[in-house]
C-alpha cells in the first residue's frame, strides 16, 4: 500500500530511508519541491536508483544485500552531510563491508562481485568490487568470462563517445557468447552520461536497435567463417 495514494503499488520504488512508494506518486511528490520522506520525516532522495547503477554477478541474494548496504550508506551520507554521496565514497564503504565478511570465521564471504557506476562532481566513474572486498577504478570492466575483459582492454574507451561505447560493448557481449554452451539472452543496456542528464537510464531505443544490428553483423560473420 502506497503511503501517498493509499492504494496497492504497481510500480514500487524504495528510497534511501527505506520507505516504499508508488513511483509515479513519489516522483510527483519530489517534483513539487518536497525533500522529506513524509513517512519517516527524514531527508530523502532517490538514492542509488537514480544517480548510480549496480551490476551484480554471482549469488542473487548476496547481490541484493550489497545494494541494500549501498542504499543505507547513501541515506546515512545524505542525512549527515545534506548532499548525495560521491561515487568513490560509496564504493569504499560498500567494499569495506564486503571485505569485513572475509575477516571473521562466523561470517560467510560474499558470493557476488559488483560493478558500480556513477556521475558526480568528479565526473563519470566506474568501480568494480571483488568478492574479497578489493575495489579498483576502471575505464571498462567485466565480471565473468575472461575473454570479455580481454576485448574491453583493446578498446580506447577514453577516446570514445558513450554512443560508440554502447555499440562496441554490445558487439563484445555477443562475440563472447557461446551458443553451444551458454543460454540464450536478451540484450538490455543502460547508461549514465551527459545525454542521460547524469542519471541512470535505459539506453534509447534507437541506439539499442543499432547495437543489436551490430550484434547481428557479428553473428553473420561468424556463420560465414564457419561455412
C-alpha positions as CSV (number, residue, x, y, z in Angstrom):
1,X,0.0,0.0,0.0
2,X,1.5,3.3,-1.1
3,X,1.5,5.8,1.8
4,X,0.7,8.7,-0.6
5,X,-2.1,7.2,-2.7
6,X,-3.4,4.7,-0.1
7,X,-3.7,2.2,-3.0
8,X,-1.8,-1.0,-3.9
9,X,1.5,-0.4,-5.6
10,X,2.0,-1.4,-9.2
11,X,5.5,0.1,-9.8
12,X,7.1,0.4,-6.3
13,X,10.4,2.1,-5.6
14,X,12.3,2.4,-2.4
15,X,14.0,5.5,-1.0
16,X,17.3,5.6,0.8
17,X,15.2,6.0,4.0
18,X,13.8,2.5,3.5
19,X,10.3,3.6,2.6
20,X,8.5,2.3,-0.4
21,X,6.1,4.3,-2.6
22,X,4.4,4.1,-6.0
23,X,7.0,5.5,-8.5
24,X,4.6,8.0,-10.1
25,X,3.3,9.4,-6.8
26,X,6.7,9.8,-5.2
27,X,8.0,11.4,-8.4
28,X,5.3,13.9,-8.3
29,X,5.9,14.5,-4.6
30,X,9.6,15.4,-5.2
31,X,8.7,17.4,-8.3
32,X,6.6,19.7,-6.0
33,X,9.8,20.6,-4.2
34,X,9.5,18.2,-1.2
35,X,12.7,16.7,0.1
36,X,11.3,15.0,3.2
37,X,10.1,11.4,3.3
38,X,6.6,12.0,4.7
39,X,6.5,8.6,6.3
40,X,9.8,8.7,8.2
41,X,10.2,12.5,8.3
42,X,13.8,12.1,7.1
43,X,15.6,13.9,4.3
44,X,15.3,11.7,1.3
45,X,16.1,11.5,-2.4
46,X,16.2,8.6,-4.9
47,X,19.5,7.3,-3.5
48,X,21.3,4.7,-5.6
49,X,18.4,4.2,-8.0
50,X,18.9,7.4,-9.9
51,X,22.5,8.7,-9.7
52,X,24.3,5.4,-9.7
53,X,23.9,1.9,-11.0
54,X,25.0,-1.5,-9.8
55,X,25.7,-4.6,-11.9
56,X,25.9,-7.8,-9.9
57,X,27.3,-11.2,-10.9
58,X,27.1,-14.2,-8.7
59,X,24.6,-15.2,-6.0
60,X,21.4,-13.1,-6.4
61,X,20.7,-12.9,-2.6
62,X,24.2,-11.6,-1.9
63,X,23.8,-9.1,-4.7
64,X,20.6,-7.8,-3.2
65,X,22.4,-7.4,0.2
66,X,25.1,-5.4,-1.4
67,X,22.6,-3.0,-3.0
68,X,20.7,-2.7,0.4
69,X,24.0,-1.8,2.0
70,X,24.6,0.8,-0.6
71,X,21.2,2.3,-0.1
72,X,21.8,2.5,3.7
73,X,25.2,4.2,3.2
74,X,23.8,6.7,0.7
75,X,21.0,7.5,3.1
76,X,23.4,8.0,6.0
77,X,25.6,10.3,4.0
78,X,22.7,12.3,2.7
79,X,21.2,12.7,6.2
80,X,24.6,13.7,7.7
81,X,26.1,16.0,5.0
82,X,23.0,17.1,3.2
83,X,24.3,16.0,-0.3
84,X,24.5,12.9,-2.4
85,X,27.3,10.6,-1.6
86,X,30.3,10.7,-4.0
87,X,30.7,7.6,-6.1
88,X,34.2,6.8,-4.7
89,X,33.0,7.2,-1.1
90,X,30.0,4.8,-1.8
91,X,32.4,2.3,-3.4
92,X,34.8,2.4,-0.4
93,X,32.0,2.0,2.1
94,X,30.5,-1.0,0.4
95,X,33.9,-2.6,-0.4
96,X,34.8,-2.3,3.3
97,X,31.5,-4.0,4.2
98,X,32.2,-6.8,1.8
99,X,35.8,-7.2,3.0
100,X,34.6,-7.4,6.6
101,X,32.8,-10.6,5.8
102,X,36.2,-12.3,4.9
103,X,37.9,-11.4,8.3
104,X,35.9,-13.5,10.8
105,X,35.1,-17.2,10.8
106,X,31.4,-16.7,11.8
107,X,30.7,-14.6,8.6
108,X,30.3,-16.1,5.2
109,X,32.2,-14.3,2.4
110,X,30.1,-12.8,-0.3
111,X,29.5,-14.8,-3.4
112,X,28.9,-11.8,-5.7
113,X,31.1,-9.3,-7.4
114,X,29.7,-5.9,-8.1
115,X,30.3,-3.1,-10.7
116,X,29.4,0.4,-9.6
117,X,29.0,3.4,-11.9
118,X,28.1,6.9,-11.1
119,X,28.4,10.5,-12.3
120,X,29.1,13.2,-9.7
121,X,31.1,16.4,-9.3
122,X,34.3,14.5,-10.2
123,X,32.9,13.2,-13.5
124,X,31.8,9.7,-14.6
125,X,33.4,6.9,-12.7
126,X,33.4,3.1,-12.8
127,X,34.5,0.8,-10.0
128,X,34.5,-3.0,-9.5
129,X,34.3,-4.6,-6.1
130,X,35.6,-8.2,-6.0
131,X,34.2,-10.8,-3.6
132,X,37.2,-10.2,-1.3
133,X,36.2,-6.6,-0.9
134,X,39.1,-5.3,-3.1
135,X,37.9,-2.4,-5.3
136,X,39.6,-0.6,-8.2
137,X,38.6,2.1,-10.6
138,X,38.4,1.2,-14.3
139,X,37.7,2.7,-17.7
140,X,35.9,-0.5,-18.6
141,X,35.3,-3.7,-16.5
142,X,33.5,-7.0,-16.9
143,X,32.5,-9.7,-14.4
144,X,32.5,-13.3,-15.6
145,X,34.2,-14.5,-18.8
146,X,37.9,-13.5,-19.0
147,X,37.6,-13.1,-22.8
148,X,35.2,-10.1,-22.3
149,X,37.8,-8.4,-20.1
150,X,40.4,-9.0,-22.8
151,X,38.2,-7.5,-25.5
152,X,37.4,-4.4,-23.4
153,X,41.1,-3.8,-22.8
154,X,41.5,-3.5,-26.5
155,X,39.1,-0.6,-26.7
156,X,40.3,3.0,-26.5
157,X,37.5,3.9,-24.1
158,X,39.0,7.3,-23.1
159,X,38.7,8.4,-26.8
160,X,35.2,7.0,-27.5
161,X,31.8,8.7,-27.0
162,X,29.1,7.0,-24.9
163,X,27.1,6.0,-28.1
164,X,30.2,4.5,-29.6
165,X,30.9,2.6,-26.4
166,X,27.4,1.2,-26.3
167,X,27.8,-0.3,-29.8
168,X,31.3,-1.6,-29.1
169,X,30.2,-3.3,-25.8
170,X,27.2,-4.9,-27.5
171,X,29.4,-6.5,-30.1
172,X,31.7,-7.8,-27.3
173,X,28.8,-9.3,-25.4
174,X,27.6,-11.2,-28.4
175,X,31.0,-12.1,-29.6
176,X,31.9,-13.9,-26.3
177,X,28.5,-15.7,-26.1
178,X,28.9,-19.4,-27.0
179,X,25.6,-20.6,-28.4
180,X,26.6,-24.2,-27.8
181,X,27.2,-23.8,-24.1
182,X,25.6,-20.5,-22.9
183,X,21.8,-19.8,-22.5
184,X,20.0,-17.5,-24.9
185,X,19.9,-13.9,-23.7
186,X,18.1,-10.6,-24.4
187,X,20.3,-7.6,-24.6
188,X,19.5,-4.9,-22.1
189,X,21.7,-1.8,-21.7
190,X,21.6,1.3,-19.5
191,X,24.0,4.2,-19.0
192,X,24.8,7.3,-17.0
193,X,26.2,10.2,-19.1
194,X,25.6,13.8,-20.1
195,X,23.0,12.6,-22.6
196,X,21.0,10.9,-19.8
197,X,21.3,14.1,-17.7
198,X,23.8,12.3,-15.4
199,X,21.0,9.9,-14.3
200,X,20.8,6.1,-14.7
201,X,18.5,5.4,-17.6
202,X,17.9,2.8,-20.2
203,X,19.8,3.3,-23.5
204,X,17.5,5.0,-26.0
205,X,15.5,2.5,-28.2
206,X,17.1,3.7,-31.5
207,X,20.7,3.2,-30.1
208,X,19.8,-0.2,-28.7
209,X,18.4,-1.2,-32.1
210,X,21.7,0.0,-33.7
211,X,23.7,-2.0,-31.2
212,X,21.6,-5.1,-31.9
213,X,22.2,-4.7,-35.6
214,X,25.9,-4.6,-34.9
215,X,25.5,-7.9,-33.0
216,X,23.6,-9.4,-35.9
217,X,26.5,-8.5,-38.2
218,X,28.9,-10.2,-35.9
219,X,26.8,-13.3,-35.9
220,X,26.6,-13.4,-39.7
221,X,30.3,-13.1,-40.0
222,X,30.8,-15.9,-37.5
223,X,28.4,-18.1,-39.6
224,X,30.2,-17.4,-42.8
225,X,33.6,-18.1,-41.3
226,X,32.3,-21.5,-40.1
227,X,31.0,-22.3,-43.5
